[in-house]
Structures are given as structure tokens and as C-alpha cells.
Amino acid sequence: MILSILIVILLMVGVFFFTVGTIGLLRLPEVYTRLHATTKCDTLGACSILLGMMLYEGIAFASVEMLFIIAFLLLANPTAAHAIARGSYKRGFGLWEGTGVDMYRGVVTFYTKPTEELVEESK
């Protein structure tokens, strides 16, 4: 009984995080905030659902596989998000107007001109 309740709670937590990540993807203003919302929520949502499935399966080979998937997600998702954000910044995707500080301006070399400069030149 308690195990069933814990499984349902973990699955509901996973669905909640996936829903919040989807809302963040649709509502947030720029690539960096959208990436933050989706990466964090996908990692937590998938890990919660996999933990719930591990409890449902019990001690089995599938549970070990799910544990390896969780470990991979915890390593790969933040790394991929960092690579995407760094590539976006280097390509010149601008920050949202509400961003207070751009700590990388002048430190990171752009592959192309920043988006603002490309828009200025096209006018």
C-alpha cells in the first residue's frame, strides 16, 4: 500500500515537472530562459518517473537499466544544455531586455556578429 502511494507520488511529480517545463518553453522570452526551464524540468521529471518505475518493477534487471538511465540523464542533460547555451551565445542570440548583467560580453568570442548588429546592418 505504501509502495503504491510512493510510486504514484513519484509519477505525479514527474508529470508535474514535465508540465512546468512545457509551460516554461512556451511562456519564457528567450532561448536561455527557455533552455533553463526545459533542462531542469526534463531532468527532474524523467528521473522521478524512472524512480517510480524502478519501485514498480522491484529488484530486476530493468531496474538496474533505469538506474543507469538516471545517471546518464543527470550527466548528459546539464552538459547538453550548457553546450546549446554557449553555442547560442557565440552565434549572437541576444539576451532578454530584463537581463541585468551580461557577464560574458567581451570574454566570449562570437562566431558571427551579434544579432543586434546584424539587424542594424540590414536597415
C-alpha positions as CSV (number, residue, x, y, z in Angstrom):
1,M,0.0,0.0,0.0
2,I,2.7,2.5,1.0
3,L,4.8,1.4,-2.0
4,S,1.9,2.1,-4.4
5,I,1.4,5.5,-2.9
6,L,5.1,6.3,-3.3
7,I,5.0,5.1,-6.9
8,V,2.0,7.3,-7.7
9,I,3.6,10.3,-6.0
10,L,6.8,9.9,-8.0
11,L,4.9,9.6,-11.2
12,M,2.8,12.7,-10.4
13,V,5.9,14.7,-9.5
14,G,7.4,13.6,-12.9
15,V,4.3,14.7,-14.8
16,F,4.3,18.0,-12.8
17,F,7.9,18.8,-13.8
18,F,7.2,17.9,-17.4
19,T,4.2,20.2,-17.4
20,V,6.1,23.1,-15.8
21,G,8.9,22.6,-18.3
22,T,6.5,22.7,-21.2
23,I,4.8,25.9,-19.9
24,G,8.3,27.4,-19.4
25,L,9.2,26.6,-23.0
26,L,6.0,28.3,-24.3
27,R,6.0,31.3,-21.9
28,L,9.6,32.4,-21.3
29,P,11.0,35.2,-23.6
30,E,14.4,33.9,-24.9
31,V,16.5,30.9,-25.7
32,Y,18.4,30.9,-22.4
33,T,15.5,31.1,-20.0
34,R,13.6,28.5,-22.1
35,L,16.6,26.2,-22.0
36,H,16.9,26.6,-18.3
37,A,13.3,25.7,-17.7
38,T,13.2,22.7,-20.0
39,T,16.5,21.3,-18.9
40,K,15.8,21.4,-15.2
41,C,12.3,20.1,-15.5
42,D,13.1,17.4,-18.0
43,T,15.9,16.1,-15.8
44,L,13.8,16.1,-12.7
45,G,10.7,14.8,-14.4
46,A,12.4,11.9,-16.1
47,C,14.3,10.9,-13.0
48,S,11.1,11.0,-10.9
49,I,9.2,8.9,-13.4
50,L,12.1,6.4,-13.7
51,L,12.4,6.1,-9.9
52,G,8.7,5.4,-9.8
53,M,9.1,2.7,-12.5
54,M,12.0,1.2,-10.6
55,L,9.9,0.9,-7.5
56,Y,7.1,-0.7,-9.5
57,E,9.5,-3.2,-11.1
58,G,11.2,-4.2,-7.9
59,I,14.6,-5.8,-7.9
60,A,15.1,-6.7,-11.6
61,F,17.4,-6.2,-14.4
62,A,15.1,-3.5,-15.8
63,S,15.6,-1.5,-12.5
64,V,19.3,-1.6,-13.0
65,E,18.9,-0.3,-16.5
66,M,16.7,2.5,-15.3
67,L,19.3,3.4,-12.7
68,F,21.9,3.7,-15.5
69,I,19.5,5.9,-17.5
70,I,19.0,8.2,-14.5
71,A,22.8,8.5,-14.1
72,F,23.1,9.3,-17.8
73,L,20.4,11.9,-17.6
74,L,22.0,13.6,-14.6
75,L,25.2,13.9,-16.5
76,A,24.1,14.5,-20.1
77,N,21.2,17.0,-19.7
78,P,23.2,19.8,-17.9
79,T,26.1,19.2,-20.2
80,A,24.0,19.4,-23.4
81,A,22.2,22.5,-22.1
82,H,25.5,24.2,-21.4
83,A,26.7,23.4,-24.9
84,I,23.5,24.7,-26.5
85,A,23.5,27.9,-24.5
86,R,27.2,28.6,-25.2
87,G,26.7,27.9,-28.9
88,S,23.6,30.2,-28.9
89,Y,25.6,33.0,-27.2
90,K,28.5,32.6,-29.6
91,R,26.2,32.8,-32.5
92,G,24.9,36.1,-31.2
93,F,21.5,35.3,-29.9
94,G,20.8,38.3,-27.7
95,L,19.7,38.4,-24.1
96,W,16.3,39.4,-22.9
97,E,15.9,43.1,-22.1
98,G,15.2,42.2,-18.5
99,T,18.6,40.6,-18.0
100,G,20.6,42.7,-15.6
101,V,24.2,41.6,-16.4
102,D,25.9,40.1,-19.3
103,M,28.9,38.5,-17.7
104,Y,30.3,37.1,-20.9
105,R,30.3,40.3,-23.0
106,G,33.9,40.9,-24.1
107,V,35.0,37.5,-22.8
108,V,33.4,35.1,-25.3
109,T,34.4,35.4,-29.0
110,F,31.4,35.4,-31.4
111,Y,31.3,33.1,-34.4
112,T,29.3,35.8,-36.2
113,K,28.2,39.3,-35.3
114,P,25.6,39.6,-32.5
115,T,22.0,39.6,-33.7
116,E,21.6,43.3,-32.8
117,E,24.5,44.2,-35.1
118,L,23.0,42.1,-38.0
119,V,19.7,43.8,-37.6
120,E,21.4,47.3,-37.6
121,E,23.2,46.5,-40.8
122,S,20.1,45.3,-42.6
123,K,18.3,48.6,-42.1
